[in-house]
């Protein structure tokens, strides 16, 4: 009887693993580029996020700083020194990076939010929501772009937004790591 109970638990565990492994990814990277000549390991990264809502910006920046530190890369958030994220003025970014002691800057910005329609017999119903983002990494010592990635992230209605940001951050940091950015 005990062996049957253990077998059922084991089968349930394997089924759960297979179910989660077969789920579609929530983030798809449509383009990834890295400067092949860039062989420097960043010492400190200033993380700038241009999400519209300050709470989302703060959440993203804190999550990516934590993920980078897990990869033994020092990183700092920008939201406490840059109330409004400056993402187009490289001179202002250079000043902030220098003040933070950062030799590298990571900028993430949303490009658009799209909502796909699902058609039922009664007409269109709004369904899945996607956020398109672009991430750039700049080496401030050489003043050049060293990494870029575009992503599409599917927001799932039944999951907390904070968990989905964490999932996106994990995917992004893993991509950067596989590209030997650090």
Steps between C-alpha positions, in 0.01 A plus 500: 500500500783740588675425170180585311472834683864588419448396135192720467686795654793442266272481195321820611837676536616385154169611344526842665857534373400400146202736507709801602782407262259488206341837572587764242761754610364836607791692344620468143811686387457610139850640462822479698824674412835523676811683391737208437803716579371584850692276741482712817327383816289787638600610847178684586181539298253787536153359424251739340145397421252719315177327606215748520399427857757571775406185693567281193825684432614448859403133495687434174813688606517327837444157344766547234751635752440191716534268198824669393638474853412130494737483199764686707455828313466814711198704394295796624148624436443839339154582636638657818730744313298548179133564585415509130698242306718670243552255216568720197756746638831315512677798660255495793537124526881533502478750787274265700721200427809687616322617817396139572852370429365288214709409198201345319137602452205271430194675356170319463200665340155387399426561134132412490228297659284294270180319572404219269134446428336164537190450286206317646151456354388826664785708354853597600612458858828647615733228610873469534708809582859531375764755595777569250826618660848591389807474720836663433829472687760775459865491601559848639881478489504456122167681453348232282206264474607144581170309522143530378193278527136531400243290681130428501357398836158345540320620813296221648173604664522242776850596622621789710666779301800495738558129428484566126755781524724262694460238226591757231803617703622142540463440125682825417791440738536142374514626140765756594699233681483262201623784278807525729413853600622417850 
